[in-house]
Every structure is written in C-alpha cells, then in structure tokens.
Amino acid sequence: MRVRLISLGFLLLFLLSFQVNAQQRVGLVLSGGGAKGVAHIGVIRALEANGIPIDYIAGTSMGAIIGGLYASGYTTDEMEAILKSKDFSYWVSGEFGEENTYYFKKQDPNASWINLRFNYDSVFTSNIIPTNLISPNQMDFAFLKLFAGATAASRGSFDKLMIPFRCVASDIANKQQAVLRTGDLGKAIRASMTFPFYFKPITIEGKLMFDGGMLNNFPTDVMLNDFYPDIIIGSKVASNYDPPKINDLVSQLQSMLTVESKYDVPCDNGVLIEPKLRSVNVIDFSHTQEFIDSGYVAAQRMIPQIRKFVTTRFSLAELAAKRKEFKDRVPELQIGSIYVNGLNNNQAEYVRWHLFHTGTSAPLNVVKSNYFKLLGDSQIASIFPTLKYNPERSWYDLYLNVEKENNINVQFGGTISSSPINEAFLGLRYNRLGKSALVYRANIYIGKFYSSAEIGARWDFPSTHPYYIDASLCFNQWDFFKTSTYFFEDKTPSYLIQNENHSEVNFGWPAGRKAKFEFGLATAKSRDDYYQTNEFNRNDVADKTYFNFFTPNISYEANTLNDKQFANQGARFFTDIRYVTGKETNEPGTTSLQDVKTSENHDWFQFRLEWDNYFKVLGKLRLGSYVETFLSTKRLFSNYTSSMLSARAFAPFPYAQTVFMPEFRANNFVAVGLKNVYVISKSFDYRVEGYAFQPLQEIVKQTDFKAVYDSKIKKPNFMATTAIVFHGPIGPATLSLNWFDRNQDRFSFVFTIGYVIFNRRALD
C-alpha cells in the first residue's frame, strides 16, 4: 500500500511539472521606429520558423501596426504583401491614387500656388493652420478594412483576439501614456502611430491621442503588468534622440515632444533582438524587404539564447488551426446603416447619397468606391470612419465623423518669368453645403501679357445619377506685343490684343471614376485690336474685329494626369463637338488698305480631339505621346490677321501658349508629339518634348492683307522644348530651352516660377 502511495505521489509531481512547463507563456514586445518597424515582420517569421510560441503582444506606433495585424490573424506573408502594396504607399504619403480619384468632382485648374481655407468667423484664429502634413484619409479607411473584423470577432476586447494584444498611445492633455485594451482595434492602432505633425490626431473617449512613442516607445512594462508572461522577447528598432542642439530646431522639437524610453527587458527571462538597420526617414518605406530580412537574421541569431528560456514548442499546423478558428468568427464586411456625425441633417443626407442608397446592405468594397468619391468633394475636409458590428442584422453599421471643409478658400499664385508673361493671381471660393453642394468662385489675373476676371458658381446634385450645373461670366485679354519683362512700363500701341467676354452654362455628369460628359451653352463677344503692318506709330489707330457669337457644345474628358501642368504619369483624353454661329464686324484702322466698315455672318461646326498619354515606364524614364486634331467648316474672316487670331492655336507646352505664331495656327490641322521625362527625384524632372504640326488648310496672306486657303498641303512645322522642372511645395520652377520652326526667334531660353494657366476661352 505504501509503495502504491509513493508511486502515485511521484506521478502527481511529474504531471504537475509537465503542466507547469506546458503553461509557459511568451510575450513579444515591438518597439516603435517608423519605417524601420517593418523589421518586426522578419522577427515574427523567425520565431514561427523555430516553433517559438507568441502568447501575448504589445507594441507602440509601427510596432502596434505589426502587432495588431498579427494578433488579428494575418500571416507574416500577408503582412509583407500589405506593406509592399501600392495602397500602403498611399497611406503613408496621403495620396489618393489614380484608382481612387473621382474626376467628376475636380474643379478647373488655375495658376494658384497657395490655398488658405477658413470660416468667416475664424479668419484671425489658429484654425487656418493645418495640424498635419499628410492626409490620413487613405490610412483611416485601410485600418477600417484591416481591423474591423477582428474587433467584431473579439467583441472589442483585445484579450479575445487571436493573440491577446496591447498598444500604447500618448494622452497629451494629461501628459501620460494610454494603454489601450478594449474598443475599436483599428482606432487604437491609429492613435498609437499618429506621429506629431505628420498625421492628424484622433480622440478616444474624448481624449486627444498621439503617437505612443512620445512617452513609451518600448512597452515592456505594459507587457509585464498586463500579462505577466514567463518570458519576454523584445524587438527593438529605435533609440532615443540625441540631446537638443542650440541651432537645430528639429532636435529641440524632438526633445520637447518625447521622453526617453527604456529599451531593455525588465525580467531575468528576457531576450532583446536588435536588427541592424540603416537610418531612414520615418515614412521612407523604400527599404521594406531589406528591413524584413534584417529582422529575420537578427532573430535567428538569438534563437539559441531564446531556447535557454523557452522550452515550449508549437507547430505551424497548430498556429494555422488557431488562426482559422479565430478568422471563422470574423463576420463578412457587409455594410448596413450609415450614421453621420459632425453635420446637420441636410448635410448628412448629402453624405449618405454619395455612399449607397439601395435600401439594403452593400459590401465594403462597393462602399469604398463611393467613399473616395465623397472625399474628392471640395465640400468635405476629412472623414474618420468606424465600423460597429450589428449582430441582430448580421451586418456592420458605418459611423462617419465628417469634418466639413471651411467655407472660404483664398488662393494666391501667378507667374514669375524671364519672358514678358509675369502675372499675379488671386482666387476666392465660398462653399455652401446642404442636400446639394454649391460653390461660388471668383478670380483675377493681372499681368502685362494676360489679364482676366471670372465669377461663377457650381451646383452639385447627389443622386443615383449625379450631375452639376456650372455657370460663369469671364473677361479675358491677351496682349501679344513683345515688351519689357516687368509688370509696369509706359505702354506703347500693341501689335495684337485679344479681348473676349463670355458667359456660359455647363451641365456635367460622370462617365465612370475618371471621366465626365459636359453639355454647354455659351454666348460671347470678342474684340481683336491689331495692325496689319509693323509700320505704325503712336498716333495710328488699330484695326478692330468684333465677333459676337453663340455656341452649344458637348464634350467628353477622361483625365488621370498627376499634375495640372507638368505631369509625368497618367493620361488625358478630350473630345469636343461644337456649333458656332455669330456675326463678324471689321472696323479698319489708319494703317489698313480698307476704309469701309464691313459685317458678315459666320456659322460652322468644329471637332477637337486631344490625347496626352504617358504610356511607358522604364525605371525612371517615362515615355509619352501627344495627339491633337482640329477639324472645322469655318470660313475665313475679313483679313489675314483677323483670320489667324480667330484660328485654333497649337500650343502643347507652356511657353508656346504665350507667343503668337501664325505657323502654328489653322482651322484644320493634325499634330503629334513625343515626350521623354526622366524623373531625377520626387522633386526634379528633366523633360524633352518634340512636336509636328500639319495644317490641312494653310491660311495664306495676300498682298491686299486678305486671306485664302492654300489648295496644297505643305510640309509640317516643328517645335520642341527641353526643360528641368522643380516640383516645389507651392508650385513648379522651370528652366526651359524652346525651339520653333519659323522664320524668326527660333530659340528662347526661359526661366519661370509658377503655372502658365489661364481661364477658359468661350471656344475651349
């Protein structure tokens, strides 16, 4: 009997020791570190490969993103694919991306450099100063998609994720760390990685949250206090900043915004993994694969040390089963009701109409398409989305915290150039949002070469088939007489001056994401002042040609170009059919061979097509092509000069728009061109462009200054430009050499700051 009792005792002791060994728990702590934090993926991959269990995870900033993804059931391969994706590059850059751009919502481009937005009651407050450099809209929706399912499966408890998880944010009002244990997982991770000034902060339970790395960049204490594991493995890819320097503002801000973190493991059974990584900008993810590999290598080197403490093993099959069990609990991302905060009832209705309105639920991908259409609206400043699972309806309710764009938008810009095209630009927009959206606008250009003023309004109506109505009144003047490069000088009689006043109404509707149709009606009055000879003096009176006309048109435009003037990727296709009817009146001046005022009615049809396409990417080299066709039934005006001034000009690059060249004007022509753009860096391009212009009916000058169409098609004319373009934070600066195949002034060397963009003509 005694022998049996002793044997039973030994058996119990053995079973107890086995049970203690089986319950050995491992906690993984992931530091912040910006782009270098992707090395954590390599660390996790190495731990998996060696059967090291991960029972708890705590992370800060980038460590919170990697840890949160892993705790939500994502594999290391899936995490790597996410961080290498084009979508991820949009998250960290704030760019919309071509596939998310909604061209229908875009306003016509202008020469603005700076946009200041404010409300009429906050002009002199700090609200007009932005709090972030990078738009978080892409990231916020991505976190919604990545983590909403895990939040639903865990019912908002981070202990019930596939792996229990903690992340740290900084409560700046109370100057203390916030350990996030429950709630919306995506929102918690978003708070943890909100690096000051880069990303817009968010609130959790009414408290403004920033990057957890400001106060605790390596939360080993959180791991120890919340989970108390047997072993802690730390992955460290960051360090404390150097002491501030007297002449270094950045170092001073870093010192003010952060406290030193302890990068050690506060227990005897702990291992610290430190991958060797190069120094990079916090959002420079161009070395992702290199950093993941470095993390893997660093962890592999520490496996013998880890095995001194971790005796438990697990298989990849066991991990896969655990992951499957968790993911089976994740409800499908089907969106039901939409709740809008931050707007009044009419404005909220405007938002809901943009998303979906079928009366039933819709997949998140369907909502995403419309969501980014809404973000492209000039009335909307930002949206913070949250999904909450509704178990009674088996769908997610979408909550949108919408910030309306400020009412007033003031724009400043213009052109500073070594050629005589200097101008100043001032624009003003006023937004009004209700069940529909209304934007009033006005602008003015003041310069020696070009002057203009425009007032207008655009009214957008959301529906299953959205549309807009745009009405405007515009006054334009172009002075092609070559004078000084300064703004102000004693004005001499001008050789060629074009004046045009027009009013128009346009009706637009979308054609997919990247295109729109537009039907327009315009009435215009133009007056051209000119001399038909260069032999004139101050006492002479210029010839005048008036043309009052009415024109309806319908156009189609698709546009994915990535810049309003110096694009290096994307494409633009434009086609327009127009009818013009009007009356020409000619008043001869003192140098004219005629002395009788004449009038004549004109009417014609015209067709225009433009195709600008960057079709090939060869490393840093972008190859593009350009095609323009203009066909019309237009008759010639009363003399050669008035006929040339009213003819369509071919001007495919900025400088060509600022000079009057009869060699590149015609009522019927075909033009083609090739573009080569070498992207030196994100800020610098080198461009070489060449074009051929073939008039199908060349306008020929007679000895009596009349004009006729040449019966023969002659050889084409050529133009080319080469330029270095600096894409600055407020606008471009260009240094260009231009060449034109004509009788005089073939070469021009021009330095320009700003955009050469004008208000629309009536026939554009």
C-alpha positions in Angstrom: 0.0 0.0 0.0 2.8 2.4 1.0 4.6 1.6 -2.3 1.4 2.5 -4.3 1.1 5.8 -2.4 4.7 6.7 -3.1 4.4 5.8 -6.8 1.2 7.9 -7.0 3.0 10.8 -5.5 5.8 10.7 -8.0 3.3 10.5 -10.8 1.4 13.6 -9.5 4.7 15.5 -9.2 5.6 14.5 -12.8 2.2 15.6 -14.1 2.4 18.9 -12.2 5.9 19.7 -13.6 4.6 18.8 -17.1 1.6 21.1 -16.6 3.8 24.0 -15.4 6.1 23.5 -18.4 3.0 23.4 -20.7 1.7 26.6 -19.3 4.9 28.6 -20.1 3.9 31.9 -21.7 5.8 34.1 -24.1 5.2 37.8 -24.6 6.5 39.7 -27.6 7.2 43.5 -27.4 7.5 45.5 -30.6 9.1 49.0 -30.4 8.1 52.0 -32.5 10.6 53.2 -35.1 8.6 54.4 -38.2 9.6 52.6 -41.4 12.2 50.5 -39.6 9.4 48.8 -37.8 8.7 46.5 -40.7 11.7 44.5 -39.4 9.3 43.2 -36.8 7.8 41.0 -39.5 11.1 39.3 -40.0 11.4 38.8 -36.3 8.0 37.1 -36.0 8.7 35.0 -39.1 11.9 33.7 -37.5 10.1 32.9 -34.2 7.5 30.9 -36.1 10.1 29.0 -38.1 11.7 27.9 -34.9 8.5 26.9 -33.1 8.7 29.7 -30.5 5.1 30.5 -29.3 3.8 34.0 -29.1 1.1 34.2 -26.4 0.9 38.0 -25.9 1.9 41.0 -28.0 2.4 44.7 -27.0 3.5 47.4 -29.4 3.9 51.1 -30.0 3.5 53.0 -33.2 4.8 50.9 -36.1 5.1 48.1 -33.6 1.4 48.5 -32.8 0.5 48.1 -36.5 2.6 44.9 -37.0 1.5 43.5 -33.6 -2.2 44.4 -34.3 -2.1 42.7 -37.7 -0.5 39.5 -36.3 -2.9 39.5 -33.3 -5.8 39.8 -35.8 -4.8 36.6 -37.7 -2.7 38.0 -40.5 0.2 35.8 -41.5 3.7 37.2 -42.0 3.4 36.8 -45.8 0.1 38.7 -45.7 1.6 41.5 -43.6 4.6 41.7 -46.0 2.3 41.9 -49.0 0.3 44.7 -47.3 3.4 46.8 -46.6 4.7 46.4 -50.1 1.4 47.2 -51.8 0.7 50.4 -53.7 -2.2 51.0 -51.3 0.3 51.2 -48.4 2.3 53.8 -50.2 -0.8 55.9 -50.4 -1.4 55.5 -46.6 2.0 57.0 -45.7 2.0 59.7 -48.4 -1.6 60.7 -48.2 -2.0 60.5 -51.9 -5.4 59.4 -53.3 -4.0 57.3 -56.1 -5.2 57.2 -59.6 -7.8 54.4 -58.9 -9.4 56.4 -56.1 -9.6 59.8 -58.0 -13.0 61.0 -59.0 -12.5 63.3 -61.9 -16.1 64.5 -61.9 -15.6 66.3 -58.7 -12.4 68.2 -59.8 -12.5 71.9 -60.3 -10.9 73.5 -63.4 -7.2 74.2 -62.8 -5.8 77.7 -62.2 -2.5 79.4 -61.5 -2.7 79.1 -57.7 0.3 78.3 -55.5 -1.2 78.6 -52.1 -4.6 77.7 -50.7 -5.8 79.1 -47.4 -9.1 77.7 -46.0 -11.0 79.3 -43.1 -14.5 80.1 -41.9 -15.7 83.7 -41.9 -15.7 83.7 -38.1 -12.2 82.3 -37.8 -10.1 84.4 -40.1 -7.8 85.6 -37.3 -7.6 82.3 -35.3 -5.1 79.5 -35.5 -7.7 77.2 -37.1 -6.4 78.1 -40.6 -3.0 76.5 -39.8 -3.1 72.7 -40.7 -2.2 70.3 -37.9 -0.8 67.6 -40.2 1.4 67.4 -43.3 -0.1 64.1 -44.6 -3.8 63.4 -45.2 -4.9 60.4 -43.1 -7.9 59.6 -45.2 -6.4 56.6 -47.0 -4.9 55.2 -43.8 -8.2 55.6 -41.8 -10.2 53.6 -44.4 -7.4 51.0 -44.6 -7.4 50.5 -40.9 -11.2 50.1 -41.0 -10.9 47.3 -43.6 -8.0 45.6 -41.9 -9.2 45.6 -38.3 -13.0 45.9 -38.2 -13.5 42.2 -38.5 -11.1 41.4 -35.6 -12.9 44.0 -33.4 -16.2 42.2 -34.2 -14.8 38.7 -33.5 -13.2 39.8 -30.2 -16.3 41.9 -29.2 -14.0 44.8 -28.6 -11.8 43.0 -26.0 -8.1 42.9 -27.1 -7.8 39.8 -24.8 -10.0 37.9 -27.1 -8.1 38.5 -30.3 -6.2 35.5 -31.8 -3.3 36.7 -29.6 -4.0 39.0 -26.6 -2.8 42.4 -27.5 -1.9 45.8 -26.1 -0.9 49.1 -27.7 0.2 52.4 -26.3 -0.8 55.9 -27.3 0.0 59.3 -25.7 -2.7 61.3 -23.9 -1.2 64.7 -24.5 -3.7 66.6 -22.4 -2.9 64.6 -19.3 0.7 64.1 -20.4 0.6 60.3 -19.7 0.6 57.1 -21.7 -2.7 55.5 -22.5 -2.7 51.7 -22.6 -5.4 50.6 -25.0 -7.1 47.3 -24.0 -10.6 47.5 -25.4 -12.6 49.3 -28.1 -12.1 49.6 -31.8 -8.8 47.9 -32.7 -8.2 50.0 -35.8 -8.8 53.2 -33.9 -6.5 52.1 -31.1 -3.6 51.3 -33.5 -4.3 54.6 -35.5 -3.9 56.5 -32.2 -0.7 54.7 -31.4 1.0 55.6 -34.7 -0.1 59.2 -35.0 3.3 60.8 -35.3 3.0 64.6 -34.5 2.6 66.9 -37.4 2.7 64.1 -39.9 -0.7 62.7 -39.2 -3.9 64.2 -37.9 -4.6 63.2 -34.2 -7.8 61.4 -33.2 -9.8 61.2 -30.0 -10.6 58.2 -27.9 -13.1 58.6 -25.1 -12.9 62.4 -25.6 -9.1 62.5 -25.2 -6.7 63.6 -28.0 -4.2 60.9 -28.8 -0.8 61.0 -30.4 1.9 58.5 -31.1 2.7 56.2 -28.2 6.4 56.6 -28.9 6.3 60.1 -27.4 6.0 58.6 -23.9 6.7 54.9 -24.2 8.3 53.6 -27.4 9.1 50.1 -26.0 6.2 48.9 -23.8 7.8 46.1 -21.9 6.3 47.5 -18.7 2.8 47.2 -20.2 3.5 43.6 -21.2 4.8 42.8 -17.7 1.9 44.5 -15.8 -0.9 43.3 -18.0 0.1 39.8 -18.9 3.0 38.8 -16.6 4.5 36.3 -19.1 7.2 33.8 -18.2 9.5 35.1 -20.9 9.6 38.4 -22.7 11.1 38.8 -26.2 11.7 42.3 -27.3 12.2 43.6 -30.9 13.9 47.0 -30.8 14.3 49.1 -34.0 14.5 52.5 -32.4 16.6 54.5 -30.0 16.3 57.8 -28.0 17.0 61.0 -29.8 20.3 62.8 -29.4 20.4 65.8 -27.0 18.9 69.0 -28.5 21.3 71.4 -30.2 21.2 75.2 -30.0 20.9 75.7 -33.7 18.8 72.6 -34.6 15.1 73.3 -34.4 14.2 69.7 -35.2 16.2 68.3 -32.3 14.6 70.8 -30.0 11.1 69.8 -31.0 12.0 66.1 -30.6 13.3 66.8 -27.1 10.1 68.8 -26.2 7.7 66.2 -27.6 9.2 63.0 -26.3 10.6 61.5 -23.1 13.4 58.9 -23.1 12.2 55.3 -23.3 14.0 52.3 -21.7 15.0 49.8 -24.3 15.6 46.8 -22.1 13.7 43.8 -21.0 12.8 44.1 -17.3 13.0 40.5 -16.3 15.6 37.8 -15.9 13.9 35.5 -18.5 14.1 38.1 -21.3 15.8 38.4 -24.7 16.3 41.6 -26.7 16.5 41.4 -30.5 18.2 44.4 -32.3 18.2 44.2 -36.1 21.0 46.3 -37.8 19.1 48.8 -39.9 20.2 51.9 -41.8 18.8 55.3 -40.8 15.8 56.4 -42.9 13.0 58.9 -42.7 10.1 57.9 -40.5 7.9 57.3 -43.6 10.5 56.1 -46.0 9.4 52.5 -46.8 11.6 52.0 -49.8 13.8 49.5 -47.9 10.9 47.3 -46.7 12.4 44.0 -48.0 15.8 44.8 -46.7 14.5 45.6 -43.2 12.3 42.4 -43.0 15.3 40.3 -43.9 17.4 42.1 -41.3 14.8 41.4 -38.7 14.7 37.7 -39.6 18.5 37.4 -39.5 18.7 39.2 -36.1 16.1 36.9 -34.6 17.7 33.8 -35.9 20.9 34.7 -34.2 19.1 35.0 -30.9 17.3 31.7 -31.1 19.9 29.8 -29.0 19.5 32.4 -26.3 15.7 32.3 -26.5 15.8 28.5 -26.2 17.5 28.8 -22.9 14.2 30.1 -21.5 11.5 28.9 -23.9 11.2 25.1 -23.8 7.7 25.0 -25.2 7.3 24.3 -28.9 4.4 24.6 -31.3 4.0 23.7 -34.9 2.9 25.8 -37.9 -0.1 23.5 -38.2 -1.2 24.4 -34.7 -0.8 28.1 -35.5 -2.8 27.7 -38.7 -5.6 25.9 -36.8 -5.6 28.7 -34.2 -5.7 31.3 -36.9 -8.5 29.6 -38.7 -10.6 29.2 -35.6 -10.3 33.0 -35.0 -11.0 34.0 -38.6 -14.1 31.8 -38.7 -15.5 34.1 -36.1 -14.9 37.2 -38.2 -18.2 38.4 -39.8 -18.2 39.3 -43.5 -17.7 43.1 -44.1 -21.2 43.9 -45.2 -22.3 47.4 -44.6 -25.9 48.2 -43.5 -26.9 51.5 -41.8 -24.9 54.7 -42.1 -24.7 57.2 -39.3 -23.1 60.7 -39.9 -21.8 62.9 -37.1 -20.5 66.5 -37.4 -23.0 67.7 -39.9 -26.6 68.9 -39.8 -29.4 66.7 -41.2 -29.4 68.1 -44.8 -25.6 67.8 -45.0 -25.7 64.3 -43.6 -28.2 63.4 -46.3 -25.8 64.7 -48.9 -23.1 62.4 -47.5 -25.4 59.3 -47.4 -26.5 59.9 -51.0 -22.8 59.6 -52.1 -22.3 56.2 -50.4 -25.1 53.8 -51.3 -28.8 54.1 -51.3 -30.3 50.8 -52.3 -32.2 50.2 -49.1 -30.2 47.0 -48.4 -26.7 46.2 -47.2 -23.6 46.5 -49.5 -20.1 45.0 -49.5 -17.3 47.3 -48.1 -15.6 47.4 -51.5 -18.7 48.9 -53.0 -18.9 51.5 -50.2 -15.1 52.2 -50.6 -15.6 53.3 -54.2 -18.2 55.8 -53.3 -16.4 56.8 -50.1 -13.4 58.1 -52.0 -15.7 59.9 -54.4 -17.1 61.7 -51.4 -13.5 62.5 -50.2 -12.8 64.1 -53.6 -15.6 66.6 -52.9 -14.3 70.1 -52.3 -17.0 70.5 -49.6 -15.5 67.7 -47.4 -12.3 68.2 -45.4 -11.9 64.8 -43.8 -13.8 61.7 -42.7 -13.0 59.4 -39.8 -14.8 56.1 -40.3 -15.7 53.4 -37.8 -17.5 50.1 -38.2 -19.6 48.5 -35.4 -21.0 45.1 -35.9 -24.7 44.7 -35.5 -25.4 41.0 -34.6 -29.1 41.4 -34.9 -28.8 42.4 -38.6 -25.6 40.4 -39.3 -24.0 43.5 -40.8 -21.8 46.4 -39.8 -23.1 49.9 -39.1 -20.9 52.6 -40.6 -20.2 55.6 -38.4 -18.7 58.6 -40.1 -17.2 61.5 -38.2 -17.3 64.1 -41.0 -15.4 67.4 -40.9 -16.9 69.9 -43.4 -14.4 72.0 -45.4 -14.1 75.6 -44.3 -16.5 78.0 -46.1 -13.8 80.3 -47.5 -10.9 79.4 -49.7 -8.4 82.1 -50.7 -5.9 81.2 -53.4 -2.7 83.1 -54.3 -0.4 82.4 -57.2 0.7 83.6 -60.6 3.7 83.5 -62.9 7.2 85.0 -62.5 9.2 84.7 -65.6 12.2 85.9 -67.6 9.9 86.3 -70.5 7.2 89.1 -70.6 4.4 87.0 -69.1 4.6 87.9 -65.4 1.2 87.9 -63.7 -0.4 87.8 -60.3 -3.3 85.5 -59.5 -5.9 85.8 -56.7 -8.8 83.4 -56.3 -11.7 83.2 -53.9 -14.2 80.3 -53.3 -17.1 80.1 -51.0 -18.6 76.7 -50.1 -22.2 76.1 -49.1 -23.3 72.6 -48.2 -26.9 71.3 -47.7 -28.7 68.5 -49.5 -26.8 69.8 -52.5 -23.4 71.5 -52.7 -22.9 75.0 -54.0 -19.5 76.6 -54.7 -19.3 80.3 -55.6 -16.0 81.4 -57.1 -14.2 84.4 -58.4 -10.6 85.0 -59.6 -8.5 87.7 -61.2 -5.3 87.6 -63.2 -3.3 90.8 -63.5 -0.3 90.9 -65.9 1.3 92.6 -68.9 0.6 89.6 -71.2 -2.6 88.2 -69.7 -5.4 89.8 -67.6 -8.7 88.2 -66.7 -11.5 88.2 -64.2 -14.1 85.5 -63.7 -17.1 84.9 -61.5 -19.1 81.7 -61.4 -20.9 79.0 -59.4 -21.2 75.3 -59.5 -24.1 73.4 -58.1 -23.7 69.7 -57.4 -26.7 67.4 -57.0 -26.0 63.9 -55.5 -28.3 61.1 -56.6 -28.1 57.7 -58.3 -27.1 59.7 -61.4 -25.3 62.7 -60.0 -24.8 65.9 -62.1 -23.8 69.5 -61.8 -24.7 72.9 -63.2 -21.9 75.4 -63.7 -22.5 79.0 -64.7 -19.8 81.6 -65.2 -19.0 85.1 -66.6 -15.4 85.7 -67.8 -13.4 88.6 -69.1 -10.1 87.7 -70.9 -7.3 89.8 -72.5 -4.2 88.6 -74.2 -1.5 91.2 -75.3 1.0 89.5 -77.7 3.0 92.7 -78.2 6.6 92.0 -77.0 7.5 94.4 -74.3 9.6 94.5 -71.1 9.6 91.7 -68.6 8.4 93.9 -65.8 4.8 94.4 -64.7 4.6 98.1 -65.2 6.0 100.2 -68.0 4.9 103.0 -70.3 2.5 101.3 -72.7 3.1 101.6 -76.5 0.5 100.7 -79.1 0.0 97.0 -79.1 0.5 94.8 -82.2 -2.0 92.1 -81.2 -4.5 92.4 -78.4 -7.4 89.9 -77.9 -10.3 90.7 -75.7 -13.1 88.3 -75.0 -16.1 88.4 -72.7 -18.3 85.3 -72.4 -20.9 83.8 -70.2 -21.7 80.1 -70.2 -23.7 77.4 -68.6 -22.5 73.8 -68.5 -24.3 70.6 -67.4 -21.9 67.8 -66.3 -22.4 64.2 -65.4 -19.8 61.4 -64.6 -18.7 58.7 -67.0 -17.1 56.3 -64.5 -14.5 57.4 -62.0 -12.0 59.0 -64.3 -14.2 60.8 -66.9 -17.2 63.1 -67.4 -19.5 64.4 -70.1 -20.4 68.0 -70.3 -23.0 69.9 -72.4 -22.6 73.6 -72.6 -24.2 76.8 -73.9 -22.2 80.0 -74.2 -22.6 83.5 -75.6 -19.5 85.6 -76.2 -18.2 88.9 -77.5 -14.7 89.2 -78.8 -12.7 92.1 -80.0 -9.3 91.9 -81.6 -7.1 95.0 -81.9 -4.2 94.7 -84.4 -2.1 96.3 -87.0 -1.7 94.5 -90.3 1.8 96.0 -90.7 4.7 96.6 -88.4 5.0 100.2 -89.7 2.8 102.1 -87.2 3.3 104.9 -84.7 1.6 106.2 -81.5 -0.9 108.3 -83.5 -2.2 105.4 -85.6 -5.5 103.6 -84.8 -5.5 99.9 -84.8 -7.9 97.7 -86.9 -10.7 96.2 -84.9 -12.5 92.9 -85.5 -15.6 92.2 -83.4 -17.2 88.7 -83.3 -20.4 88.2 -81.3 -21.4 84.6 -81.2 -23.4 81.8 -79.6 -22.1 78.2 -79.3 -23.5 75.0 -77.9 -21.2 72.0 -77.4 -20.9 68.6 -75.9 -17.6 67.2 -74.7 -16.1 64.1 -73.1 -13.0 64.2 -70.9 -11.1 61.4 -69.1 -8.1 62.6 -67.0 -5.7 60.7 -64.8 -2.6 63.0 -65.2 -0.8 63.5 -61.9 -0.1 67.2 -62.3 -2.0 70.1 -63.7 0.8 71.3 -66.0 4.0 69.1 -65.7 2.6 65.5 -65.4 4.9 62.5 -65.7 2.3 59.7 -65.5 -1.3 59.1 -66.3 -3.3 60.1 -69.4 -5.9 62.7 -70.6 -8.4 62.2 -73.4 -10.6 65.1 -74.5 -13.0 65.4 -77.4 -15.5 68.1 -78.2 -18.1 68.7 -80.9 -19.3 72.3 -81.2 -21.5 74.5 -83.3 -20.7 78.2 -83.6 -22.9 80.9 -85.1 -22.2 84.7 -85.0 -21.6 88.0 -86.7 -18.2 89.4 -87.6 -17.7 93.2 -87.8 -14.5 94.7 -89.1 -13.5 98.4 -88.4 -10.4 99.4 -90.4 -7.7 101.5 -88.7 -5.4 104.1 -90.1 -2.9 101.6 -91.5 -5.5 99.4 -93.2 -5.9 99.2 -97.0 -9.6 99.3 -96.5 -11.6 102.2 -95.2 -15.2 100.8 -95.1 -16.7 99.0 -92.1 -17.9 95.5 -93.0 -20.0 92.9 -91.4 -20.5 89.2 -92.2 -22.3 86.3 -90.6 -20.5 83.1 -89.8 -21.6 79.6 -88.7 -19.6 76.4 -88.6 -19.1 73.1 -86.9 -15.9 72.1 -85.3 -14.4 68.9 -83.9 -11.5 68.7 -81.5 -9.6 65.8 -80.0 -6.6 65.7 -77.6 -4.8 62.6 -76.4 -2.0 63.1 -73.9 -0.7 59.7 -72.7 2.4 58.6 -70.6 2.3 55.1 -71.9 5.6 53.5 -70.8 7.7 53.4 -67.6 11.3 52.3 -68.0 12.8 52.7 -64.5 13.0 56.5 -64.0 12.2 57.2 -67.7 8.6 58.0 -68.7 7.7 57.9 -72.3 4.7 59.8 -73.5 2.8 60.7 -76.7 0.6 63.6 -77.7 -2.0 63.8 -80.4 -4.3 66.8 -81.3 -6.8 67.0 -84.1 -8.9 70.0 -85.0 -11.4 70.0 -87.9 -13.9 72.6 -88.8 -16.1 74.0 -91.6 -15.1 77.6 -90.7 -14.7 80.2 -93.4 -12.0 82.9 -93.2 -12.6 86.3 -91.6 -12.3 89.6 -93.4 -8.5 89.8 -93.5 -5.4 87.7 -92.8 -4.7 88.9 -89.3 -8.2 88.5 -88.0 -8.4 85.1 -89.6 -5.2 84.0 -87.8 -6.3 85.4 -84.5 -9.6 83.5 -84.6 -7.9 80.3 -85.8 -7.1 77.5 -83.4 -3.6 77.6 -82.0 -1.4 74.6 -81.3 0.4 75.1 -78.0 1.3 71.8 -76.3 3.7 73.3 -73.7 3.6 76.4 -71.5 5.8 78.8 -73.4 4.0 78.1 -76.7 0.8 79.5 -75.2 2.4 82.9 -74.7 3.6 83.8 -78.2 1.6 84.5 -81.3 2.9 82.2 -84.1 0.9 82.1 -87.4 3.0 79.0 -88.3 1.1 77.0 -85.7 -2.4 78.2 -86.2 -5.1 76.8 -88.5 -8.8 76.0 -88.8 -7.9 72.4 -89.7 -4.8 70.5 -88.5 -3.3 67.4 -87.1 -0.4 67.4 -84.6 1.6 64.7 -83.0 4.4 64.7 -80.4 6.6 62.5 -78.3 7.6 63.2 -74.7 10.6 61.9 -72.6 10.5 62.6 -68.9 13.4 61.5 -66.7 12.4 61.5 -63.1 15.6 62.6 -61.3 13.9 62.6 -57.9 10.5 63.2 -56.4 11.1 66.9 -56.8 13.0 67.1 -60.1 12.2 66.1 -63.7 14.1 66.5 -66.9 11.8 66.8 -70.0 12.4 66.6 -73.7 9.4 67.0 -76.0 9.1 67.3 -79.8 6.0 68.0 -81.9 5.0 68.1 -85.6 2.1 70.4 -86.7 0.4 69.7 -90.0 -2.1 72.2 -91.2 -4.7 70.6 -93.6 -5.7 74.0 -95.0 -2.9 76.5 -94.5 -4.1 80.1 -94.3 -2.1 82.3 -96.8 -1.7 86.1 -96.7 -2.5 88.0 -99.9 -0.8 91.3 -100.9 -4.0 93.2 -100.0 -3.9 91.6 -96.5 -6.8 89.3 -97.4 -6.5 85.6 -96.5 -7.1 82.5 -98.6 -6.8 78.7 -98.0 -3.8 77.1 -99.8 -5.0 74.4 -102.1 -2.0 72.3 -101.4 -0.9 70.6 -98.1 2.6 71.7 -97.4 5.3 70.2 -95.1 4.6 70.2 -91.4 6.1 72.7 -88.9 8.0 71.6 -85.8 8.5 72.7 -82.3 10.5 71.3 -79.3 11.3 72.0 -75.7 13.7 70.7 -73.1 13.3 71.7 -69.5 14.4 71.0 -66.0 11.3 71.1 -63.7 11.5 71.5 -59.9 8.2 70.5 -58.2 8.3 72.7 -55.2 5.9 72.6 -52.2 3.9 75.5 -53.6 4.4 75.2 -57.3 6.9 74.4 -60.1 10.0 76.2 -61.2 11.2 75.6 -64.7 14.3 76.3 -66.8 13.5 75.6 -70.5 15.0 75.9 -73.9 12.3 76.2 -76.6 12.7 75.9 -80.4 10.2 76.7 -83.1 10.4 76.0 -86.8 9.7 79.5 -88.1 11.3 82.5 -89.8 12.4 84.4 -86.7 13.0 84.0 -83.0 13.5 80.3 -83.3 15.1 79.8 -79.9 14.0 81.0 -76.5 15.6 80.4 -73.1 13.1 80.9 -70.3 13.1 80.7 -66.5 9.6 80.5 -64.9 8.2 80.1 -61.4 4.6 79.1 -61.2 1.9 77.9 -63.7 1.1 79.2 -67.2 -2.7 78.5 -66.9 -5.5 80.8 -68.0 -9.2 81.0 -67.6 -11.2 79.2 -70.3 -12.0 80.8 -73.6 -15.5 80.6 -74.9 -14.4 78.0 -77.6 -12.2 75.9 -75.3 
